[in-house]
Amino acid sequence: MPAANPVYRIGDVSITRIDEMVLRGAPPERLYPDAGPAAWAHHLDRLGPGSFDRNGATLVQSTHCWLLRTPRHVILIDSATGNDKERPAAPALHRLQEPFLQRLAAAGVQPDDVDFVLLSHIHSDHVGWNTVLRNGEWKPTFRRARHVVSAMENAYNASLERGEQPDPGKVAPGLGAMRSRPAPGVYTDSVLPVLEAGLVDLIAVDGHEVVDGLSYLPTPGHSIDHASIRLVSAGEEALFGGDIMHHPLQVYEPGLNSCYCEFPEAATRSRKWALDEVATRDIPLFTTHFAETSVGRVRREADGFGWSFI
């Protein structure tokens, strides 16, 4: 990863990626188990070495968060995976020891400087740095920050952690068949401690402004109430996609759903909507798992969409 990541500007807001780690070694068929090579192999020559390792025929991805400085606040969008988390079912995320907070400090921000943590959804690699392990207990990392998350997403994960089996069809009708549920333990170690500390704001994902031109837009499917986050500042816009996509392959082939998408039918609809939205409005898309710069533009092509990193 680069020693100093680029600083992007959207209106009056500066945006910097804070790295956690690069993910290597996953072949396309593992990330996209529902589709055979016919769905993606013809797109591989469009990928640079920073997104596809041709020697190993594996994808390159990233985990990171976005640091935003507005005229009024310091804001993180998502909080990556975190250290010391028990994730045995996901070895790449298990018991990490990454210098994430040192990288945040190198960008000029200490944990107590953060005013808001905006969470797109409750999955292990998006909420992990909400908490740190201190004397055997999970404690809030960003002790002054308001942590914003979907009320529906929170309630659904809380009920699962209590051992209940909520019916997604009743919680959020219209998502289609459920393939999976959130990983156990994530809510308990990475969300509940900040909730109990009184640091969480539960919101409806309905497009209203949360803070400083940032609003939550409904893009469900990857999770039950997944949100993408729109930024509007001084006449300019950007979209933070969350997990609508995990790799540029999905720009070229929007019907690809990752193995982590809980409701594939809805995830596909949300992905196609987001691609159409950023292409139509000609605004940058800030991603959570694309490697390289992790930000780019989507353009319309004769047979679908194209992607360019910026």
Buried (B, 14 or more C-beta within 10 A) or exposed (E): EEEEBEEBEBBBBEBBBBBBBEBEEBEBBEBBEBBEEEBBEEBBEBBEEBBBBEEEEBBBBBBBBBBBBBEEBBBBBBBBBBBBBEBEEEEBBBEBEBEBBEBBBEBEBEBEBBBBBBBBBBBBBBBBBBBBEEEEEBBBBBEEBBBBBBBBBBBBBBBBBEEEEBEBEEBBEEBBEBBEBBBEBBBBBBBBBBBEEEBBEBBEBEEEEBBBBBBBBBBBBBBBBBBBBBBBBEEBBBBBBBBBBBBBBBBBBBBBBBBBBBBBBBBBBBBBBBBBBBBEEEBBBBBBBBBBBBBBBBEEEEEBBBBEBE
